[in-house]
Amino acid sequence: MAPLLTMHGIDKRFAGIPALRAAELVVERGEVHALIGQNGAGKSTMIKILTGYYRKDAGEILFDDNPVEFSSPQEAQKAGISTIYQEINLVPYRSVTENICLGREKRRFGLLDWPAMHAEARSLLARFKIDIDVHRPLMVYPTAVQQMVAIARAIGFEARLVIMDEPTSSLDEREVRVLFGVIRQLKEAGVSVIFVSHKLDELYAVCDRVTIMRDGRTVQVAPITQLSRLDLVTSMLGRELTQVLQESHDANLSNRDGREPVLEVRNLAAGRKVRDVSFEVGSGEIVGLAGLLGAGRTESVRAVFGADRPDSGTIAFAGRENAIAAPSDAIQAGMGFCSEDRKLEGIIPDMSVRENLTLALMPQLSRRGIVDETRSREIVDRFIKRLGIRCSGPEQRIRELSGGNQQKVLLARWLCMNPKLLILDEPTRGIDVGAKAEILGLIRELAGQGLGVLMISSELEEVVEAASRIFVLRDGYTAAELTGEALNERSVMAAMAHGHEGAPGAAHG
């Protein structure tokens, strides 16, 4: 019998840049199929092309042995494809029943049949062991319940293919077990499921086969039982174990004796993504935070910076414990934070290089509402020269600069504050190779001058090369601390896949 879904040779470009290149996805009937890959691998683009959100540039899609090209998600839904997105895409002010039945309302004598719709909503939710008042607005219920409502809605369409994009991101362990039970029910009923998740344990719990994507291509398809966790990680990252760096770091990098700890994080828990994270950074030390997507890296540093409130644990910065309640406290104490999303949370595109660079320093440059323009110009000129920021002048709009030069402006924003610690979340993402080398060179230079650096990077080669220690996070826990001879890509990948047991030579703490 032919597969339920075949996507063959799928190409997609955005502004001339390839997002998918001859990508493949085949889902059998009654199969739970994992679709995995790092950020930018092409998973979401594949799903959006399948469901009619994007149009493909080339390739063929067969659904139930018929060629298809849906023009909208609604058309895909009518054909039997339901999608549950990570971001809950429902109407919060409407009732639970209205959300579940939206677009397929039951009618009797031309009027809405509310008793029948309420009964169906209760019946669908009962499959998830949820008993709530379906008359009430969705917004009164917690996120986990809203997620279950979204899943119930998708199943209610009697789809032949259900796509679940990170469906467990807001669920606790009990709710995850219930969801997995429903997935198994769907499989027994002959319904296929595409399961997108960064949690390796979940893939082994419910999936039959896996498609791994990297850089817009399908790089591996196999029964999941034939692949180890380490196989999955190395395939996603594109690093063969025979190629990874085995050399230990220079002795003076790995030796941190006598360094004053500037940041100590112990047993940190924050939200659903951070459960028990511990690490520390010494003055003049570059420490790497590694882990797969969803491991809790960004969420951990946001809690350290005061952007999110920790639920438990201790954060000691510059000798003071749990003294940072907001980013303003962190900045005042001597901490800087270059966030992952440079365009959304970093630069202000329509402002000048000068305005962007001095943004954090503005309170110190102002007196009674008047900015000291002379001092501002001196600082901006000094940092443009020191960091080699290529621009026509301080008044050029930052959006006109290359990605690498925008990142240098953001570094300068914090360096002009004379920080004790600089947190860098994906500092080289989206910039070219030459600019990457410059940024990494700057980071090493700053650490050499006594600045503590906490660096998150998905580029393993980059973080291994730069850091004197690496803490590997996995599913919200500190899985390993790697130093000395264990500081290589093989050990990092092993810790990502297996935690403590898989990190040979790791020093845990």
C-alpha positions in Angstrom: 0.0 0.0 0.0 1.3 3.5 -0.9 2.3 5.8 2.0 -0.2 8.3 3.2 2.1 11.3 2.5 5.0 11.7 0.2 6.9 15.0 -0.1 9.6 14.6 -2.8 12.3 17.1 -4.0 10.8 20.1 -2.1 12.6 23.4 -2.8 11.8 26.7 -1.2 13.7 30.0 -1.3 13.0 33.2 0.7 14.5 36.4 -0.9 16.8 34.1 -3.0 18.1 32.2 0.1 17.3 28.5 0.1 15.3 27.3 3.1 14.6 23.8 1.6 16.8 22.0 -0.9 15.3 18.8 -2.5 13.9 17.9 0.9 12.0 14.6 1.4 9.4 13.4 3.9 7.5 10.1 3.7 4.8 9.1 6.3 3.2 5.7 6.3 -0.4 5.0 7.1 -1.0 4.6 10.9 2.6 5.7 11.6 3.9 8.1 14.3 6.8 9.8 12.4 9.3 12.1 14.1 10.5 15.2 12.2 13.6 16.7 13.9 16.4 19.1 13.4 18.0 22.2 14.8 16.7 25.8 14.4 16.8 26.6 10.7 16.9 23.0 9.6 13.7 23.4 7.5 11.1 21.5 9.6 8.6 24.3 10.0 9.0 25.3 6.3 8.2 21.7 5.3 5.1 21.7 7.5 3.9 25.1 6.2 4.3 24.0 2.6 2.4 20.8 3.3 -0.5 22.7 5.0 -0.7 25.5 2.3 0.8 28.3 4.4 3.7 28.6 1.9 3.9 27.6 -1.8 6.8 25.3 -2.8 9.2 26.4 -5.6 9.7 22.8 -6.8 8.9 19.2 -5.9 5.9 17.0 -5.6 3.4 16.3 -2.7 1.2 13.2 -2.7 -1.5 12.8 -0.1 -3.5 9.5 -0.1 -1.8 8.8 -3.4 -3.2 12.0 -5.0 -1.1 15.0 -6.1 -2.0 18.0 -3.8 -1.0 21.6 -3.4 -3.1 23.3 -0.8 -3.7 27.0 -1.1 -4.5 27.5 2.6 -4.4 25.7 6.0 -8.2 25.5 5.9 -8.0 23.6 2.6 -5.5 21.2 4.0 -7.8 20.7 7.0 -10.7 19.9 4.9 -8.6 17.3 3.0 -7.8 15.5 6.3 -4.6 17.2 7.7 -4.8 18.9 11.1 -2.0 20.8 12.7 -1.4 21.6 16.3 1.1 24.4 16.6 3.4 25.1 19.6 1.9 28.6 19.9 -1.7 28.0 20.9 -3.7 29.3 18.0 -7.2 29.6 19.5 -9.7 32.4 20.5 -9.2 33.0 24.3 -12.4 35.0 24.8 -14.6 32.3 23.3 -15.8 29.2 25.2 -14.0 25.9 25.2 -16.8 24.4 23.1 -16.6 27.2 20.5 -12.9 26.7 20.1 -13.2 23.0 19.7 -16.1 23.2 17.2 -14.9 26.4 15.4 -15.3 25.9 11.6 -17.4 22.7 11.9 -20.3 23.9 14.0 -23.3 21.5 14.3 -26.7 22.9 13.3 -30.3 21.8 13.9 -33.2 23.4 12.0 -30.7 26.1 10.8 -29.6 27.0 14.3 -26.5 26.2 16.2 -27.0 22.9 18.1 -25.3 23.9 21.4 -26.2 20.7 23.4 -24.6 18.5 20.7 -21.5 20.7 20.5 -21.1 20.8 24.3 -21.4 17.0 24.4 -18.8 16.6 21.6 -16.4 19.0 23.4 -16.7 17.1 26.7 -16.3 13.7 24.9 -13.1 14.8 23.1 -11.6 16.2 26.3 -12.5 13.1 28.2 -10.0 11.3 25.9 -7.4 13.5 27.7 -8.9 12.8 31.1 -9.9 16.4 31.3 -13.2 17.3 33.0 -13.9 21.1 32.8 -16.8 23.4 32.2 -16.8 23.7 28.4 -19.2 26.7 28.6 -16.5 28.9 30.2 -14.0 31.1 28.1 -10.8 29.3 27.2 -8.7 32.1 28.8 -9.7 31.2 32.3 -7.9 27.8 32.1 -4.1 27.3 32.4 -1.8 26.9 29.4 -1.6 23.2 29.7 -5.5 22.8 29.4 -5.5 25.3 26.5 -2.9 23.1 24.7 -5.1 20.0 25.3 -8.1 21.9 23.9 -6.1 22.7 20.8 -5.2 19.0 20.4 -8.8 18.0 21.0 -9.9 20.5 18.3 -7.4 19.0 15.8 -8.5 15.4 16.5 -12.2 16.5 16.2 -11.7 17.1 12.5 -11.4 13.4 12.1 -8.1 14.0 10.3 -6.1 11.2 8.6 -2.8 13.0 9.4 -2.2 15.0 12.6 0.9 17.2 12.8 2.0 18.0 16.3 4.6 20.8 16.6 6.2 20.7 20.0 2.9 19.6 21.6 4.4 18.9 25.1 6.1 22.3 25.5 3.5 23.5 28.1 2.5 20.1 29.6 3.6 18.4 32.8 4.7 14.8 33.0 1.2 13.4 33.8 -0.3 15.4 30.9 2.5 14.2 28.6 1.7 10.5 29.4 -2.0 11.2 28.7 -1.1 12.8 25.3 1.1 9.8 24.4 -1.9 7.5 25.2 -4.0 9.5 22.7 -1.3 9.3 20.1 -1.3 5.6 20.4 -5.1 5.6 20.1 -4.8 7.6 16.9 -2.2 5.1 15.5 -4.5 2.1 16.4 -7.3 3.9 14.5 -5.1 4.2 11.4 -4.4 7.9 11.8 -0.8 9.0 11.0 1.0 11.5 13.2 4.0 13.8 12.4 5.6 14.5 15.7 8.0 17.4 16.0 10.0 17.6 19.2 13.4 18.5 20.5 13.0 16.1 23.5 14.8 12.9 22.5 13.1 10.8 25.2 9.7 11.6 23.8 10.7 10.5 20.3 11.7 7.0 21.6 8.5 6.8 23.6 6.0 7.2 20.8 7.6 7.4 17.3 8.1 4.6 14.8 10.5 6.3 12.3 12.4 9.5 12.2 13.3 12.0 9.5 16.3 14.2 10.4 16.7 17.6 8.6 19.8 19.9 8.5 20.3 23.1 6.5 17.2 22.6 4.5 17.9 19.0 3.5 16.7 15.6 4.6 19.9 14.0 5.9 18.6 10.7 7.4 15.5 8.6 7.5 15.4 5.4 9.7 13.3 3.4 12.2 14.0 5.2 15.5 15.0 1.9 17.2 17.9 1.7 14.9 19.4 5.0 15.9 21.0 5.8 19.3 20.5 9.2 20.9 24.1 10.0 20.0 23.3 9.1 16.3 20.4 11.6 16.4 22.5 14.4 17.9 25.4 14.0 15.5 23.1 13.7 12.5 21.3 16.9 13.5 24.5 18.8 14.1 26.3 17.5 11.1 29.4 16.4 13.0 30.7 12.9 12.5 32.5 11.4 15.6 35.5 10.7 13.5 35.8 14.4 12.6 35.2 16.0 15.9 38.0 17.7 17.8 39.8 15.5 20.3 42.5 17.9 21.3 42.4 19.3 24.9 42.5 23.0 25.4 45.7 24.9 26.1 46.6 24.4 29.8 46.2 28.1 30.6 42.6 28.1 29.3 41.5 25.1 31.2 43.2 26.1 34.4 40.9 28.4 36.3 42.8 28.3 39.7 42.8 31.6 41.5 40.0 33.1 39.4 37.4 35.0 41.4 33.9 33.6 40.7 31.8 36.4 39.4 28.6 34.4 38.9 27.5 31.2 40.8 24.1 29.6 39.9 22.9 26.7 42.0 19.9 24.4 41.5 18.1 27.1 39.4 14.4 26.3 38.5 12.4 28.7 36.4 9.1 27.9 34.5 8.8 24.7 32.6 12.2 24.8 30.7 14.6 25.2 33.7 14.3 22.5 36.3 17.7 22.1 38.1 20.6 24.1 36.5 23.9 24.9 38.1 27.0 26.6 36.7 29.5 29.3 37.5 31.7 31.8 35.7 35.0 33.2 36.9 36.4 36.7 36.2 38.4 36.6 32.9 36.9 33.2 32.0 34.8 32.2 29.0 32.2 29.6 30.0 30.0 27.9 27.4 26.4 26.8 27.8 25.6 24.0 25.3 22.5 21.9 24.7 20.0 21.1 22.0 17.1 23.4 21.2 14.8 23.5 24.3 17.4 22.4 26.8 16.8 25.6 28.8 19.9 27.6 27.9 18.2 30.9 27.0 15.7 30.5 29.8 18.5 30.0 32.4 20.4 33.2 31.4 17.1 35.2 31.3 16.5 34.2 34.9 20.1 35.2 35.8 19.6 38.6 34.2 16.3 39.2 36.0 14.2 39.1 32.8 12.3 36.1 34.2 11.6 35.3 37.8 13.2 32.1 39.2 11.0 29.6 41.1 13.9 28.3 43.2 17.6 28.1 43.5 20.3 30.7 44.2 22.0 33.2 41.9 25.1 34.9 43.4 26.6 37.7 41.3 29.6 39.7 42.4 29.3 38.3 45.9 25.6 39.1 46.4 23.0 36.4 46.5 19.6 36.7 44.9 19.9 40.4 44.6 18.8 40.7 41.0 15.0 41.1 40.6 14.9 42.9 37.3 17.2 43.6 34.3 17.8 47.1 35.7 19.3 45.5 38.9 21.5 43.3 36.7 22.8 46.3 34.6 23.4 48.4 37.7 25.3 45.5 39.3 27.6 45.1 36.3 26.0 42.6 34.0 25.4 42.9 30.2 23.2 40.6 28.0 23.3 40.3 24.2 20.1 38.4 23.5 19.7 35.7 20.8 17.3 37.7 18.6 19.4 40.6 17.5 16.7 42.2 15.4 13.8 41.8 17.8 15.5 42.3 21.2 18.8 44.0 20.4 19.0 46.8 17.8 16.5 49.6 17.3 16.7 49.6 13.5 15.6 53.2 12.8 18.0 54.7 15.4 21.6 55.6 14.7 24.7 53.7 15.6 25.4 56.3 18.3 21.9 56.0 19.8 22.0 52.2 19.8 25.4 52.1 21.3 24.7 54.5 24.2 21.2 53.2 25.0 22.1 51.4 28.3 24.5 54.2 29.3 22.0 57.0 28.8 21.1 57.4 32.5 24.8 58.1 33.2 25.1 60.5 30.2 22.0 62.6 31.2 21.6 65.2 33.9 18.2 66.7 34.5 17.1 65.3 31.2 19.9 66.9 29.2 22.4 64.5 27.4 26.1 65.3 27.6 26.7 65.2 23.8 30.4 65.7 24.1 31.0 62.7 26.4 28.5 60.7 24.3 30.5 61.4 21.1 33.8 60.5 22.8 32.5 57.2 24.0 30.9 56.3 20.6 34.1 57.2 18.6 36.3 55.2 21.0 34.2 52.0 20.7 33.7 52.3 17.0 37.5 52.4 16.7 38.2 49.8 19.4 35.8 47.2 18.0 36.4 48.1 14.3 32.7 48.9 13.6 32.5 49.6 9.9 30.0 52.4 9.3 29.9 55.7 7.5 29.7 57.5 10.9 28.0 57.5 14.3 24.7 58.9 12.8 24.3 56.1 10.2 21.1 54.0 10.9 22.1 50.7 12.4 19.7 48.8 10.1 22.0 49.7 7.2 25.0 47.9 8.8 25.9 44.2 8.2 24.9 41.7 10.8 28.5 41.4 12.1 28.7 45.2 12.6 25.3 45.3 14.3 26.5 42.7 16.7 29.6 44.8 17.4 27.4 47.8 18.2 25.5 45.6 20.7 28.8 44.4 22.3 29.9 48.0 22.5 26.6 49.0 24.2 27.5 46.8 27.2 31.3 47.2 27.1 30.9 51.0 27.6 29.2 50.1 30.9 32.4 48.4 32.2 30.6 45.2 33.1 31.9 42.4 35.3 30.0 39.7 33.3 28.8 39.7 29.7 26.1 37.1 28.7 26.2 36.3 24.9 23.3 34.3 23.5 24.2 33.1 20.0 26.6 36.0 19.4 27.6 34.9 15.9 24.2 33.8 14.6 23.4 35.2 11.1 26.8 36.7 10.4 29.4 35.7 7.9 32.5 33.7 8.5 34.9 36.6 8.6 32.7 38.6 11.0 32.4 35.5 13.2 36.2 35.3 13.6 36.3 39.0 14.5 33.6 38.6 17.1 35.2 35.5 18.7 38.6 37.3 18.7 37.0 40.3 20.5 35.4 37.9 23.1 38.8 36.3 23.8 40.4 39.7 24.1 37.8 40.9 26.6 38.1 37.8 28.7 41.9 38.4 28.7 41.2 41.8 30.2 39.3 40.2 33.1 35.7 40.2 31.9 33.7 37.1 32.7 31.8 35.8 29.6 28.9 33.4 29.6 28.4 32.2 26.0 25.5 30.2 24.5 26.1 28.9 21.0 24.6 26.1 18.8 27.9 26.0 16.9 29.7 23.3 18.9 33.0 24.0 17.2 32.7 27.6 18.1 31.9 27.1 21.8 34.6 24.3 22.2 37.2 26.6 20.7 36.3 29.7 22.8 35.4 28.3 26.2 37.6 27.1 29.1 34.6 25.2 30.5 31.3 24.0 29.1 28.2 23.2 31.0 25.9 21.0 29.0 22.1 21.4 29.6 19.6 18.7 28.8 15.8 19.0 29.3 16.3 21.7 31.9 19.0 20.0 33.9 22.8 20.5 34.0 23.8 17.2 32.4 27.6 17.7 32.6 30.5 20.1 33.2 33.3 19.6 30.8 36.9 20.7 31.3 40.4 19.8 30.3 40.7 16.8 28.0 36.9 16.2 28.1 36.4 19.6 26.4 35.8 18.4 22.9 32.8 18.1 20.6 32.5 14.4 21.1 32.0 14.8 24.9 29.5 17.7 24.4 27.4 15.6 22.0 27.5 12.6 24.3 26.3 14.7 27.2 23.5 16.2 25.0 22.4 12.7 24.1 22.8 10.8 27.4 23.5 13.3 30.2 26.0 12.3 32.9 26.5 8.7 31.7 27.4 9.8 28.2 30.0 12.3 29.0 33.3 10.5 29.4 35.8 12.4 31.5 33.3 15.0 32.5 33.6 16.6 35.9 30.1 17.1 37.3 29.3 19.8 39.7 
